[in-house]
Amino acid sequence: MTLKELKKSLGLTQAELGRLVGKSGITVHNWETGVTMIDALSLRTICRMAGVSMDDIELKEAKHEHL
């Protein structure tokens, strides 16, 4: 399950999920799209709220631009 799918299963928006872990909705969007990687503490908090294992979440690789 992806982070986006997990968020939807909880019935939350990006902004709502972000508030629950002390982040912004933009940050959650960036996690979902692979712009940035979610930090371990936020992932653990979200998984505990949802009652799922961190191992069940498929994370997108962070996109890095080469200069």
N, C-alpha and C positions, 0 to 999 in steps of 0.2 A: 504494500500500500504506500502511496506517495504521501508527502506532507499535505498536499492539497486535498487528497481524498480523505485523509484523517480529519482535516479541518472541516470539510463538508459533513462528514459523519457526525461531528460534534455540533453541527448547525451554527458554526461561527463564521463571521467575516474575517478578513485579514486583520482589520483594525481590532476586532474583539479578541482574537487570538493573541495579537501583539500585546494588548493591554494585560492579558493574563500572565505574560512572561516578562513584562516590563520593556517591551520593544514597540516600535511603530508598525503600522500596517504596511508601510513601504518596505520595512525590513522583512516582514513575512513574505511579501511579494517577491523580494529578491531571493529569499530561500527557495521559494516555489519554482522560480525560473532559472535558478543556478547562477545568478549574478554573484551571490555570496553563499557561503556555507553556514548552516545553522551551528551555533555553538552547542557544546555537549550539555551544558546546564539547561538551556532552553529546550532542547530535544528531550531530555530526561523529564523535565516538568510537564511538557505536553503529553508525552507517552504515559506518565503516571495519571494525568487527568483522564486520559482516554482508556486507561486499563490495558494498554498494549505494550509489548516489548520494544525496546529501541531497535532490536534486530529485525523487527517486522516492517520498519520504515525504509523505503527506497529513497535515497538522497541523490539529488542531481549534483554532478561535479561542478564546482565553481568555474566559471568561464574566465580565463585570463587572457588578456590581450598582450601580444608580444610587440614590443616597441622596436 
